[in-house]
């Protein structure tokens, strides 16, 4: 089995199954995903790693209607042109944005 990552694949198993090192890492990842965690938690103001990432758009505000949104979640995107953070309001079926300074 391989873990597919951008730019490289990592072999995580051998003849005996999943390597315990990778099993522990995958269980941690599963826990973080299930909790909705983004990034590595509290960061120092001088941090250079550990940040969470969200998708960006460079063509202006989003206009598409997101499909397959799980209950309890909201799609989010950063408009890098207008410096706005957009969240899709699934109750009103509309994108709502806030300008970042």
N, C-alpha and C positions, 0 to 999 in steps of 0.2 A: 504494500500500500504506500502511496505517496501523498504528501500534503502539498497541494498545488498553491504556490505563491507567485506573485508577479515577479518575473525574471528568473525564477528557479523552482524546482521541485525538491522536496526533502523526503527521503525514504524514512518511514517511521516504524517499519516492522521488520521482522526477520523470521526464520523458520519457526520460532517459538511463539510468534504473535506480535502484538504491538509492544515495542520497547517501553518498559516502565517509565523512563524519562519522558517520552512523548505522551504516554497515557496520562500522566499527571498534568502535563501542559494542556492537553486537549480537554480534560475535565475542568480545569480552571477556565479555559476559554468558553466552554459550554456554560459554566456558571455565570460568567460575566455577560454572555449574550442573553441568557435567560433573565438576568437582572436588569438588562437594558443599559449596562455600564458602558461609558464611552471614555477611553483613555485609561490611565493607570491610577486614578484617584487624585488625592491632593498633590499638587506640584509646587515646588519652590518658584519664586518669581524669576529665578535665573535658570529654570529648567530648559533643556534643549531637546529632551525626549519625553515620551509618555503622554503626548497630546492625543486627543480624540480627533477624528476627521469626519467631515460631512462633505457631500458632493457640492460642486460649484457649477454655475452656469455663466457663460460669458456672452450670451446673446440677449440679455435683458431678463425681465421677470418670467417666472414659469407660467405657462398657460395650459399645459396638459392636466388631465384629471388622473391622479394616481389610481392604479388598480391593485387589488390584492392587499390592501392595507390591513394588517392584523388588528383585531379589536384592542383598544387601549393604546394605540400608537398613532403618530402623526408624521407624514412625510415632511422633510426639511431640506432646504437647499440654500446656498449662499450665492447671491447675485454679485459677482465680482466686478461688474461694470458700474452698477449703481450703489454698491456697498450696502446692500439690503439683505437681511436674513428673512427668508420666506418659510412659513409653516402652513401646511394645508389643513384647513378647518374642515374635518370630515362631517361635522354636524350641519354646517351651512354650505358645504361643497364649494368652498372658495379659498383661494390663496390669500393669506394675510401677511403683510410684510412690515418690518421695522427697519428704519435707517440706522446704520451703525456709524459712530463718529470715532 
